[in-house]
Amino acid sequence: MNTAARGNPWVAVRPDDDLTQLTQRVSSAHRSFLEGVDQPPTLRPERYSVRPVVLDSWRRSRSNGVNPDDSGDGVDLDGLELQRYRSAHPTALIRPVVRKLLVEDAAEAGLLVAISDAEGRLLWVEGDSKVKDRALAMNFVEGADWSEDRVGTNAPGTALALDHHVQFFGAEHFSRIVHEWSCSAAPVHDPLTGQIIGAIDITGGPRVAGLEVLSLIRATVLAAESELRLHLLNSPKPLDTTTRLRVLGSDRPSLTRNGERIRLSQRHAEILLLLADHPEGLSADHLAMLLDESELDPVTVRAELSRVRKLLGANGLGSRPYRLLMELDTDVDEVRRALGRGDAAAALRAYPGPILPRSLAPGITELRTELHGCLRAALLTAGDRRLLGQWTSSVDGRDDVAAWTAYLATLDRHSSMYAQVKSKLALLDRRLGI
């Protein structure tokens, strides 16, 4: 009988489940899914006796181009960069609670406890040292990206994707290398804004996929969020003190400052991005030329800069020349950092779309073209099937003949996807007259 039919659909293993039979059933469903048998569980019960949360995640994983045989080598953050990032991250405040409630017992029980950020990057992995060594084989290490769109179905990544506690048993994971493991995780929220700041996970053997461990995770999250709430009451500083500018993609640009998200006009976003890109400063005349080919009146620019100063605070903007007096991080910088360290996957994840796509400002157009070109070049050079599949599915890459051609070269000639991509290329050739 399908375990999803009995009670809580978020629980992977019931007390009366035969683990051998459950393993065989889920493994069979996983093989069938990867072979292309994708029918509703009600129509193929002998193949798909898996929970809906598992099947839905498998479908998302496949749609995102996740390779089920990828070991997930490499990390997004390491060394000094990882130390600095996690020491400033809000989850650093809850780590003592997690260590007290979970880590000490986990080490004795042969388990691992992980804390991730909101993007699914593992900031801390603690517990049994021998189990920690075994987990190296699947790249379950500090600094690695375990988001669902990177490694497929897994507790911390899927918990973040769904904003809900969840657990997975063995072959319920999308990646084959994780099939000997089970895990339970739940997201952690900022108690004031409700935004996800990370996730707490327990990884180990089959018993980790039971109701008791899921309840323990949820209780730990509640304790962690209470700790964050106390911190906010006792400290004048917000959880996130970083001032961050978001200008990528079709969403309205915004500035996050002192934990508050401020919607920006396109003009103010243009000014802030140009100032961030010119730390040496810009004169009103130079800034006017970067904002408008017809040489916008510098008086108008100064009026806009006055409004921008109100957004940043009295000490946020200098003049003569106009320059930022504060550290401003941007989502453009995040993509650039990933490209700088040669991580095309992280760069693509951080790139939801072009810089201020509706802006006609010459300075913004140049930045937009430069970032798009650098990202595209990195993806073509990497030649990664998963990344090329994501790029060609995006607004930026859907008409990119070179990317489609590179994607085709990574596919099995006998696969249905090869035929689809070849057909797409032929359509582009006709449309573009190539």
MOVENJO-V267233 format. One record per residue. RES is the residue in one small letter. SS is DSSP state (H for helix, E for strand, - for the rest). BURIAL is 1 if it has 9 or more other ideal C-beta (glycine too) atoms within 8 Angstrom, else 0. Layout:
BEGIN
((RES & SS & BURIAL) (RES & SS & BURIAL))
END
This chain:
BEGIN
((m & - & 0) (n & - & 1) (t & H & 1) (a & H & 1) (a & H & 0) (r & - & 0) (g & - & 0) (n & - & 0) (p & - & 0) (w & - & 1) (v & - & 1) (a & - & 1) (v & E & 1) (r & - & 1) (p & - & 0) (d & - & 0) (d & - & 1) (d & - & 0) (l & H & 0) (t & H & 0) (q & H & 0) (l & H & 1) (t & H & 1) (q & H & 0) (r & H & 1) (v & H & 1) (s & H & 1) (s & H & 1) (a & H & 1) (h & H & 1) (r & H & 0) (s & H & 1) (f & H & 1) (l & H & 0) (e & - & 0) (g & - & 0) (v & - & 0) (d & - & 0) (q & - & 0) (p & - & 0) (p & - & 1) (t & - & 0) (l & - & 0) (r & - & 1) (p & - & 1) (e & - & 0) (r & - & 1) (y & - & 1) (s & - & 1) (v & - & 1) (r & - & 1) (p & H & 0) (v & H & 1) (v & H & 1) (l & H & 1) (d & H & 0) (s & H & 1) (w & H & 1) (r & H & 1) (r & H & 1) (s & H & 1) (r & H & 1) (s & H & 0) (n & - & 1) (g & - & 1) (v & - & 1) (n & - & 0) (p & - & 1) (d & - & 0) (d & - & 1) (s & - & 0) (g & - & 1) (d & - & 0) (g & - & 0) (v & - & 1) (d & - & 1) (l & - & 1) (d & - & 0) (g & H & 0) (l & H & 0) (e & H & 0) (l & H & 1) (q & H & 0) (r & H & 0) (y & H & 1) (r & H & 1) (s & H & 0) (a & H & 0) (h & - & 1) (p & H & 1) (t & H & 1) (a & H & 1) (l & H & 1) (i & - & 1) (r & H & 1) (p & H & 0) (v & H & 1) (v & H & 1) (r & H & 1) (k & H & 0) (l & H & 1) (l & H & 1) (v & H & 1) (e & H & 0) (d & H & 0) (a & H & 1) (a & H & 1) (e & H & 0) (a & H & 0) (g & - & 1) (l & - & 1) (l & E & 1) (v & E & 1) (a & E & 1) (i & E & 1) (s & E & 1) (d & E & 1) (a & - & 1) (e & - & 1) (g & - & 1) (r & E & 1) (l & E & 1) (l & E & 1) (w & E & 1) (v & E & 1) (e & E & 1) (g & E & 1) (d & - & 1) (s & H & 0) (k & H & 0) (v & H & 1) (k & H & 1) (d & H & 0) (r & H & 0) (a & H & 1) (l & H & 1) (a & H & 0) (m & H & 1) (n & - & 1) (f & - & 1) (v & - & 1) (e & - & 1) (g & - & 1) (a & - & 1) (d & E & 1) (w & - & 1) (s & - & 1) (e & H & 1) (d & H & 1) (r & H & 1) (v & H & 1) (g & - & 1) (t & - & 1) (n & - & 1) (a & H & 1) (p & H & 1) (g & H & 1) (t & H & 1) (a & H & 1) (l & H & 1) (a & H & 1) (l & H & 0) (d & - & 0) (h & - & 0) (h & - & 1) (v & E & 1) (q & E & 1) (f & E & 1) (f & E & 1) (g & H & 1) (a & H & 1) (e & H & 1) (h & - & 1) (f & - & 1) (s & - & 1) (r & H & 0) (i & H & 1) (v & H & 1) (h & - & 1) (e & - & 0) (w & - & 1) (s & E & 1) (c & E & 1) (s & E & 1) (a & E & 1) (a & E & 1) (p & E & 1) (v & E & 1) (h & E & 1) (d & - & 1) (p & - & 0) (l & - & 0) (t & - & 0) (g & - & 0) (q & - & 0) (i & E & 1) (i & E & 1) (g & E & 1) (a & E & 1) (i & E & 1) (d & E & 1) (i & E & 1) (t & E & 1) (g & E & 1) (g & - & 0) (p & H & 1) (r & H & 1) (v & H & 1) (a & H & 1) (g & E & 1) (l & H & 1) (e & H & 0) (v & H & 1) (l & H & 1) (s & H & 0) (l & H & 1) (i & H & 1) (r & H & 1) (a & H & 1) (t & H & 1) (v & H & 1) (l & H & 0) (a & H & 1) (a & H & 1) (e & H & 1) (s & H & 1) (e & H & 1) (l & H & 1) (r & H & 1) (l & H & 0) (h & H & 1) (l & H & 1) (l & H & 0) (n & H & 0) (s & - & 0) (p & - & 0) (k & - & 0) (p & - & 0) (l & - & 1) (d & - & 0) (t & - & 0) (t & - & 0) (t & E & 1) (r & E & 1) (l & E & 1) (r & E & 1) (v & - & 1) (l & E & 1) (g & - & 0) (s & - & 0) (d & - & 0) (r & - & 0) (p & - & 1) (s & E & 1) (l & E & 1) (t & E & 1) (r & E & 1) (n & - & 0) (g & - & 1) (e & E & 0) (r & E & 0) (i & E & 1) (r & E & 0) (l & - & 1) (s & - & 0) (q & H & 1) (r & H & 0) (h & H & 1) (a & H & 1) (e & H & 1) (i & H & 1) (l & H & 1) (l & H & 1) (l & H & 1) (l & H & 1) (a & H & 1) (d & H & 1) (h & - & 1) (p & - & 0) (e & - & 0) (g & - & 1) (l & E & 1) (s & - & 0) (a & H & 1) (d & H & 0) (h & H & 1) (l & H & 1) (a & H & 1) (m & H & 1) (l & H & 1) (l & H & 1) (d & - & 1) (e & - & 0) (s & - & 0) (e & - & 0) (l & - & 1) (d & - & 0) (p & H & 1) (v & H & 0) (t & H & 1) (v & H & 1) (r & H & 1) (a & H & 0) (e & H & 1) (l & H & 1) (s & H & 0) (r & H & 1) (v & H & 1) (r & H & 1) (k & H & 0) (l & H & 1) (l & H & 1) (g & - & 0) (a & - & 0) (n & - & 0) (g & - & 1) (l & E & 1) (g & E & 1) (s & - & 0) (r & - & 0) (p & - & 1) (y & E & 1) (r & E & 1) (l & E & 1) (l & - & 0) (m & - & 1) (e & - & 0) (l & E & 1) (d & E & 1) (t & E & 1) (d & H & 1) (v & H & 1) (d & H & 1) (e & H & 1) (v & H & 1) (r & H & 1) (r & H & 0) (a & H & 1) (l & H & 1) (g & H & 0) (r & - & 0) (g & - & 0) (d & - & 1) (a & H & 1) (a & H & 1) (a & H & 1) (a & H & 1) (l & H & 1) (r & H & 1) (a & - & 1) (y & - & 1) (p & - & 0) (g & - & 1) (p & - & 1) (i & E & 1) (l & - & 1) (p & - & 1) (r & - & 0) (s & - & 1) (l & - & 0) (a & - & 1) (p & H & 1) (g & H & 1) (i & H & 1) (t & H & 1) (e & H & 0) (l & H & 1) (r & H & 1) (t & H & 0) (e & H & 0) (l & H & 1) (h & H & 1) (g & H & 0) (c & H & 1) (l & H & 1) (r & H & 1) (a & H & 0) (a & H & 1) (l & H & 1) (l & H & 1) (t & H & 0) (a & H & 1) (g & - & 1) (d & - & 1) (r & H & 1) (r & H & 1) (l & H & 1) (l & H & 1) (g & H & 1) (q & H & 1) (w & H & 1) (t & H & 1) (s & - & 0) (s & - & 1) (v & - & 0) (d & - & 1) (g & - & 1) (r & - & 0) (d & - & 0) (d & - & 1) (v & H & 1) (a & H & 0) (a & H & 1) (w & H & 1) (t & H & 1) (a & H & 1) (y & H & 1) (l & H & 1) (a & H & 0) (t & - & 1) (l & - & 1) (d & - & 0) (r & - & 0) (h & - & 0) (s & - & 0) (s & H & 0) (m & H & 0) (y & H & 1) (a & H & 0) (q & H & 0) (v & H & 1) (k & H & 1) (s & H & 0) (k & H & 1) (l & H & 1) (a & H & 0) (l & H & 0) (l & H & 1) (d & H & 1) (r & H & 0) (r & H & 0) (l & H & 0) (g & - & 0) (i & - & 0))
END
